[in-house]
Amino acid sequence: MLRDQNVVLVESIRRLLRRGATTNLSKIVNKTHAADLSIVFKYMSLGSQRKLFDLIEDIEQKGILFSELEENILLDFVNGMTLDDIVEIMESMPSDDVADFLGKLPQAKADAILEEMHAEGSEEVEDLLRYGDDTAGGIMVPDFISLREDLTAKNAIESMQKEYLDVEMAFYIYVVDENSKLLGVISLRQLVVVKAETPLREFMTTDIFSVRTNTDQEEVAKIVARYDILAVPVVDDNNTLVGIVTVDDVIDIIRLEATEDMLKMAGAGEDFVETQSVLKSTRIRLPWLFASAIGGVLAVFIISHFESSLQKFAYLAAFIPVIMGMGGNIGTQSSTIVVRGLATGRIHAKDLWQVVSKELATGFILGAVYGLFIAVVAQVLFHDSVTSFGFAISVGLAVVCSMSIAALVGSLVPMVFARSNIDPAVATGPFVTTSIDIVSVYLYFVFATKILGL
């Protein structure tokens, strides 16, 4: 339904742009959320994008639009803007979004924007830019509510009404000591249900799920998802509270990490195809496809080694695709299950043998079922041959071994990579399927030559 709404919105705006109906266009643009406008921008020329952008009346909506635009569209768009216009929009945006935006710009332009921004805002952004893009420090929001432990509930509410009106995500109140070290956390619900004179220290939760500034963003996302919290506090090495990571950023992280894993598993890099040039896309895919090509060449050598067997029994070649296909499919299934389990925290690298043995057992059972089925098919198709029974046994055994080994390789390799601190996603896709194809073909011909006496 959301996709249909976006299609209608894009077509409506295109029609109004062609007619030059500025008044109606302005109404639609200012009633449409900036996140939806970012979708519209994907289908508009640069000139049309600028017309729509100029019609946005709310400066904060422009800031949200900047945050939602894809990187390649955003960079092309801001190239034609003056420095003052960019700075005006930046000052309406949260510091973490500004830091993300500046991280995408050339260093010289980012420095120029920081120099033009007001001192307080630029200092917050510079602090965020010190941390890695993929760390808790790089994605945290520096605006949060922190109060001293000796304040009462009544004082805390009054303080929030006076000093924290501009806090973007007021999910929790963080309790700190005189040195801003994190002591506890209080939900807004807890604050309003206790007696007014109760000190914060008496009802704060001291069992806090916090992260360090250098914690990987994927680990932060796992914590938020596992414990169902709306924000996680970020502390430095001295346990001083420096920011929070909110659930909206976590959703973006989960989506981004899932996309990166899928692209890596396919051997297509980790960037969206629309952000890659043809040359970059070719360079990324080339080594993976080369590995597949090498695997194919090795399979050719294996088959040619058994050329005499094929000359005697040409129907041996008929079952090569199904044996390779079944092995490749279950190998991909096993690797996908393991990689996603590792990414979501449901599987841990220390559980290597438990996970591998389970997948191996599953692969063997599936192999036995389909091996029997395909062996029966082979027997039925070639029952007139005196060697039909031996041939059917060869095919069945090949399927069992192919699927068992595929499940073993598909689960073992990503687990070993994870234990070695290598992204397990790169161990799947072309790597797994190519290696399994080679093993499957080799085992098939070994069984056939031994059983049929070739």
N, C-alpha and C positions, 0 to 999 in steps of 0.2 A: 504493500500500500504506500509506504514512504517513497519507494522508487517511482510509482505512478504520480505521486504528488510533485516530485521533482521534475518529471517530464512535462507535466502541465505547466509548472512555474517557468521552466526554460522556454517553452513554446510561447507562453503568454508574453514574456519579456521580449523575446525576439520579434514578435508581431508588433508590439508597441514601439520598439526601436525602429522598425521599418517605417511605421506610420509617423514617427516623430511626435508621438503623444506623450509629451513630457509630463503633463499634469497627472495623468493616469499612471504613468511609469513611476513617478515620485511617490504616489500613494502605495503602490505595491512594494517598492523598495523599502520604504520606511515601516511597513507593516510586516515585512518578512524578516525572520531572525537571520543574523549575520552568518550563522552556520549553514543555513540553507542558501544564502547568497554565494557562499564559497563554492557550492556545487554548481550554481549557475555560471560562475566565472570560468569554470573548466570548459564551457561550451561557447564562450564569447571571444571575439577578437580583442586585442589590447585596447583598441579605440572604444569599443562598446563597454569594456570593463571600466575605463576611465569615466565614461558618461554615467554609468550606474553608481560608481563610487562618489562622484560629485553630487549626486542626488541624496546621499545619506546625510541626514541632518544631525544625528546624535554622534558625537565624537567617540563615545565609548563603543558604539556599534562598529565604527571603523576599526577600533582596536581589536574587537572580537574577530572581525573579518580577517585582519592581518594574522591573528593567531590560528585561524582555521584554514587559510589558503595553503595549498601545496607549495613546496619550496620553489620549484621552477617557475610557477605562476607568480609567486610573491616577488621573487628577484627581478623578473622582467617588469613587473608593475612598478616597483619602487625606484627603478632606474630612471624613470621619467619624472619623479617627484623632487621638489625642492627640499633642502635639508630642514628648513623651518617647518614645512608641512609634516615631515616624518617625525620630527621631535614633538610636535604638538600631539600627534596621535600616540607616540610612545609614552608621554606623560599621563595619559588616561588609562594605560594598560597596567596590569599587575607586574611586579618586578620580575617574576619568573618567566612570564611570557615575553617581556622585553629582552631578557637574557637569551631566550631561545631564538628570538628574532635576530638579535645582533650576532649570534653565533653562526647564522647562515650568510651574513654579509661579508664582503672583503674587509680585511682588518682595518684598512685606512678609513673606509666609510663608517665602520662601527665606532672607531675612535672619534671621528668627527661628530657623530651623533651624541656620544657620551659627553663630549666637551660642551655641547649646546644644552644638554639637559640640566635641570635644576640640581644643585649639589646633593640634596638628600636622596633623590631618586637615582642619580647616577652612582652614588656610593653603594646603594643596595644592589644595583645591577652588577657593578664591578665585583662585589663580594661573591655573587652567584657565579660569575664568569670564571672565578678562580677554580671552581670544581669541574670535574669531568662531566661531559654531557650525559653520560649513562650512569651517573651516581646519584645518590639521594641528595647530596649538596647541590647538584646541577639542576634538579627538578623541584626542589623544595620551594615553598612560599615563605618569605621572611616575615610576613604579617600574621600574627597569632595573638591570642590572649594569654598572658602570663601574669599571675598575681602571687603575692607573698603568702606564706602559710599561716601567718597570724591574723590575716584579715577575716572578718566574719562574713557570713553569706550576704547579709544586708550591704556591707561595705563593698563586697565584690560586685553586686548588681549595680550599685551606684557608680563604681569605677568603670564598669562596662558601658554604662549610659553616657559617661563623660569622655572617656579616653579611647574607646575601641569601636566607635561608630563606623569606621571605614574598613574594619577587618572583613575580608571577603568571605572566608569560610569559618564561621564561628561555631564549630561543632563541639569543641571541648575547651575547658579552661585548664591551663597547665599551671601547676603550683610549683614555685621555685623558691630558693633561699635568697639571702642577700647578695649572693654572687651569681645569681641567675642559673644555678645548677638545678636540674630537674628533680623534683621530689615526688610528684604525684600528678594525677589527672582527675578532673571532675567533669561529668556531663552536665549540660544545661538543665536536664531534668532533675538531677541530684540537687543542683543549686536552688531550684525554686520550691522543692518539697521539704527541705529541712527548715528548722527554726531559724529566724533571722539572725539571732545572736550566736549561732554555732560557728566556731572557727573552721577554716577550710581544712586544717590538718586533721580534724576529727572525722571527716567523712570523705576525704580524698582517697582514691585508689592508688596504692603504692606499687602494685604489680603492673608495671608499665611495659608495653611493647614499643621500644624505641630503636632507632637505627643510627649508625654513625654517618658522617658526611660522605665517607668514601664507600659506603655500602652500594653494591650494584643495584640498579633500578629494578631489575627482575626479582631480586630478593625482597625488595620493599613491596612489590606487587604481591608476592606470595604471602607476606605477613598480613597485609590488609585483607586479602581474600580468605586466609585461613582463620583469622580471628574476627571477621565481620566488623571491622572498625571503619569509621569514616575518614580518619586521618591518623597518621603516625608521626610522632615527634622525631626531629632530627637533632642529634647532639654532637658536639665535637669531642676530642679526646679527653677533655676535662669534665665531660658530662654537662656542659653548658648548653642550654637550649638555644638553637640558632635558627630553627625553622620547622615547618611541618610539610608533609607530603599528603595531599588530599585525594579523595577517592576519584575525582574527575581525572586527575593526572594518572592515577593507577589504571583506569580503564583504557586510556590512550597507550600506556605502556604495554598492557596485556595484548591489545590489538596489534601494536607494532612488533612485539616480540614474536607473536604467533605468525605474523606475515613473514618476518625475517626467517623463522625456522622453516616455513613452507618453501620459501625461495631457495634457501640453502639446500634443503632436501632434494630439490629439483635440479640442483647444480646451476642455478641462475643468479647467484650472488645474494645480496640481502636488501637491495634497493628496489623500489617500485619501478616497473618498466617505463612508466611515463616520465621518470626523473633521470633516466639513463639515455645517453646519446647512443647512436647506432654503433659507434666505435667501442664505447665502453661496454655495452651489452655483449658485443662480439668477443671482446677480450676476456670478460668474465666467464662466458660459457665455453670458450675454446678449450681450456684444459680438461674440463669435465667430459666434453664430447670426445676429446682425444683419448681419454681413458676408455670410453665406450668403444671407440674405433680399435684400440689396441686389443681389447677383449674380444671383439668380433674377429680380428685377424688371428688371434690365438685359437678361437673356436674353429676357424677355417683350417688351421694346421692340424688340429685334433681330428677333424672330420676327414681331411685328406690322408691322415695316417691310417685311417680305417677304410681307405678307398676300396680295397679288395673285398672287404665285407659288404660294402654297399653294392658292388658289382654283382655279388652273388645273390644278395637279398635287397633289392632296391626299395622294398617297402619299409626298411629300417628308417629311411629318411622321413617317412610320413609322420612319425610320432615325435620328431625332434622339437617342433614348435610347441606342442602341448606340454612336454616335459620341461622345457625351458620356461614356458609361460607360467606353469603352476609353481615352479620354484621361485621365479621372480616375483609373483604376486604375494606369496606368503612371506617372502623376505621383506618386501616393502611394507606389508601389514605389521610384521614384528618390529621393524625399525621405527615405523611411525608411532606405534603404541609406546615403545620405550622412550623415544625422544620426547613425545608429549608428556609422558609420565614424569620424566626428569625435569621438563620445563615447568610443570605445574606443582612439583614437589610431592606428587603421589608416589614416585619411585625415587629411591636414593642410590647413589653410586655404590655405597657400602653393601647394598643388597644384590650385588652382581650375580652370585651363583644361584640365589633363590629365583631371581628374575629369569636368568638364562635357562635354568633347568625347567622352569614352568613353560617357557616358550618352546623349548626343545621337545618336551612331552606333547605339547599341543600340536607342533609341527609333525611329529611322528604319527599321532593319531589321525590327523587330517590326511597325511600321506598314505597311511594304510587304507583309509576309506576310499580316497580317490585313486590310489594305486590299484586296488581291487576293481574299481569301476572301469578304469581305462584298460586294465588287463583283459577284462571281459569283452570290451569293445574290440580289442586287438584280436582276441580269439574268434569272435563272431565274424569279423571282416576277413580274416585270413585262415579260416578253418580248413580250407582245401589243401593248404600246404602241410607237408609232413612235419615241418618244424614249427607249426603254429602254436603249440602249447609252450614250447621253450621260448618262442618269441614273446608270447603274452607274459610269461614270467619275467623276462628281461625288462619289458616295458613297465610292469607293475613295480619291480624292485627299483628301477630308475626313478619312478615317481616318488616312492617312499623316501629314498635317499635324498633326492633333490629337495623335497619339501622339508625334510628334517634338517638337512644342512643349511638350507635357506633360513629357517627359523633360528637356528643356532647363530649363524653369521649376522642376521638382521638384529638380533638382540645383544649379542656379545660385543660387537664392534662399537656401537654407541655407548654401552656401559663402560668399556675400557677407555674410550675417549673421555667420558665424563670423569672417571677416576684420575685421568691424566690432566685434568683442567683444560681440555680441548672441547670446543663446542661440538656436542654429539650430532647436531643436525648435519654437519658436513660429512658424516660417515655414512649417510644414507643415499638414496636415489641412485645415480649412475654407478657409484662404487659398489653397492650391494648387488644390484641387478646384474652388472657385468661379471663380477666374480662368481655369482651363482650360475650364470649361463655357461661359463667355462666348465665349472665342476659338473654341472648337470650333463652336458654333452659327453664329457670324458667318461663319467660313470656309466652312462647309457651304453656306450660302445664297449666298455670293458665287460659289462654284464652280458651283452649280446654275444661278443666273441667267445667268452668262456662257456656260456650255457649252450650256444648253438654250435660250439666246436669249430669256429672259423679261424 
